Amino acid sequence: MDERKIALVTGANKGIGRAIAGQLAALGMTVLVGARDDRLGEEAAAALRAEGGDAHAVTLDVTDAATARSVAELIDERYGRLDVLVNNAGISGSGGVAPQEATNQIPSGVDIDTVRAVFETNVLGVIAVTNAMLPLLRRSAAPRVVNVSSHAGSLTVMSSEQWRAAGLPQSAAYAPSKSAVNALTVQYADELRKDGILVNAAAPGFCATDANAHTGTLTPADGAAVAVGLATLGADGPTGGFFGADGPLPW
């Protein structure tokens, strides 16, 4: 059996997901680059291989549970287990504009189809992929699941005076979707604790990505470090927590 740890990162062809995949590969893991687009996924995997990593593209649309099952079958046939799952794939629902311009999610006027699409990817996608990968994770000696969340998913942060003072528009789709990811993290952690599977949520911070028109103040590599730290926790590490670069975050 391959001695390398096997990691799957969803939405890994660009942005924070690409950075997470790169950092895990640099640690010596075999990284499966999950992407909806075959070409973009292969380009990202090839770039990681050029950097010396062991990376392979897999076609994975988190809104299509059948593709998650297909990837699970591929991993089973090729590796027999999965050690790390990073549920990174997500959409903002705001069309890739700067946060200050993302006014399409004001609660009183939000398009219900926007909310549905965001939840389909950000929440239901986490369930579909995690459930497909659980049999493989249970075969790992040190299984880790990381759900990429956001500071916007914290009810405490979102209701703070500091957040309101920032003057950002309300978010009736993206922010609640990340609150739901946090809730799912706790639910999975409680169920899987007995199996030794550590499940945590990561808030990368405001990273410059396509999702915010590259207005973020951090690099994707900065944000990836939080998820990578949780993906490589020791046996005595936390589970059911929500963490940013500076440590635990409030729910």
N, C-alpha and C positions, 0 to 999 in steps of 0.2 A: 504494500500500500504506500502511496506517495506520502512522504514525511512532511511535505509542505502543508501549512494550513490552507484550507480552501475557503475563499470569501466570494460572496455575491453582492454586488452593489447595483441597485436599481437606479435608472436615470444617470448612468455613469459616463455618458459620452461627452459631457461638457460641465462647466461650472463646478460647484462644490462636489458633485458626485464624481467627476473626473479627478478632482484633487484627492478625494478619499481613496479612489482606486489606486492612484499613483503612490500615495503614502503607504497603503497596505502592501502594494507590490514591492516597495522599497524595503519593507520589513521582511521580505522573503516569502510572502504568501502568493499562492496562485489566485489570481483575481479574475472573476468572471464579470465582464463589463456589460451590464444589462442596458439595452437601448431599444426603443421602438423601431428606429431606422437601422436596417442592417448595415448600410454603408457607413453611417456615422459611428455606429458601434465598432465596426472593424477598423475604422481610421483611428479611433481612440485607443483600441487595443494594440494596434500596430505601433502607435507612438509610444505606448508604455513598454512594448517589447524592445523598441529602439533604445529606450533608456535603461535596458537591462532587466526589465521585469518580466514575469511569467503571467501574461494576460491574454484572455480570449474573449471574443465578443459572443454574446447570446442575445437572441431576439426576444425581448420581453416588454410587452405592453401591460402595465399593471391594471389597466381597465378591462383586460381580457383574461379572465381566469384560466382559459385554456392554454394561453402562452406560458403562464406561470407553471402549470402542470407539465407542459412540455419541457421547460427548463429543468424542473425537478427530475424528470425522467433522464434527461441528458446528464445531469450531475450524478445521479445514481449509477448510471452505466459507466461513466468515465472515472468517478472518484469514490463513489460509495458512501459519501458523507458530505456534510457542509459544516464548517466550523464557525463562520461569521456571516451574518446576514445584515446588510445595511439597507434599510428602507429609506432611500433618499429621494426617489422620484416624486415630483410634486409640481404643481402649477399655482401661479398667483391668481389667475382669473382676471387680471387687470391689463393683459395685453402687453406686458413688458415695458411699462412706462415707469418713470420715477415715482416713488411713493406719494409725493406731494400732489401728483397729478392723477392718482388712482381713485377717482371719485365715483367709479361705477359700482361700488359696493356699499354705498350709503344705505342703511337698512330700509328706509322708507321707500326707496326707489329701485332697489336691486332687482335685477332680472333673475327670476327663480331658476332659469336654466344655467346661469352662471354659477349659482350656489350648487346646483346639482352636479355640474361638471367638475367643480373644484373638489367636492366631497367624493366624487367617483374616483378621482385620481389620488387625492391626499389621504383619504380615510379608508374607503373600500379597497383601494389598491394595497394598502398595508395588510389588511386582513387576508386578501386573496393570496398575496405572495407569502406571507408568514405561514399561513395554513398549508400551503403547498410544500413549503420547505421544512416543516416541523419533523416529519419522519427522518429526514436527513440530518437535521440538527441533533436529534436524539442519539444519533450514532457517533457524535463528536465527543471527545474527551473533555473539551472545554468550550461548549457552545455559547455564542454571544449574539444578541440581536440588538441593533441600534436603530431607533426610529428618529429620523431627522425632523425636528420640530422647529420652533421659532419662539423668540421672546414674545411675539404677538400671540402665542398660544397661552400665555400666562394671564389668568384673570387678575391676579394681583398687579402685574406690571401694566396691563391694559387699563386698569381702573385708577392708576396712580396719577397724581398731579403732574409729575414729570413727563409722563407719556402724553397727557392732554396738552401740556405746554408746548410740546413739539409741533403741534398743529397739524398732525396727520389726519387724513380723512378716516371715517369709520370704515370697518371692514366686516361685512355681513357674510362673507364667504371664506376668505383665506384665514382670518384669525380664528373663527370658530372651528375650522377644519383642523387647525393645529392644536386647539384645546381638546378636540376629539382624539387626536393622535396621542396626546398626553394621557387621556383617560384610558385609551387602549393599552398604552404602555403599562399602566398600573395593573390592568386586568390580566394581560398576558404574563406579567411578572409574577403575579399571585398564583396563577394556574401552573406556571412552569418552574416555579421555585423548587419543587420536589424533584424535578428532572435535572437540576443543576444548570438550567439555562438562564443566564443573566440577561434581563431585558431593560434597557434604559432609553431615555429620550435625550437628544442633543439639540441645543440651540446654537447654531454656528455664529450668529451675530449678523450684522448688516454688511454682507459681502457683495462685492461688485460682480454681478452676474447679468445674464440676459433678462432675468425676471424683473430687475429694477433699472433697466437701461444703463447698467454699469455705473450707477451712482453710489454704490456702497462704499464704505470707508475702509473695509477690510478686504483682503484678497481671499479667493476661494481656498487657498492653502491654509490661511489663518482659520477659517471656519471648519475646514476638514479636520484639523487637529483635535477638535473636541470629540467628533465621532470616532476617530481612530483611537483615541485614548480609551473610550468606552468599549470599542471592539477588541481591545487587547487587555482588558481587566484580568487580574489574577483571580484565583478561586475565591478569595476573601473579598472580592469587590462588591459594590452595591448592586442592587436590582430594584426595579420599580422607581427609579429616580429620574430627575430632570436636571440637566447640567449644561452650563455654559463654560466659557473659557476660564472664568474665575471660580468655578465650583457649582454647588447646588443652587438651583433657581426656585423661586416660590411658584406654587401652582396658581 
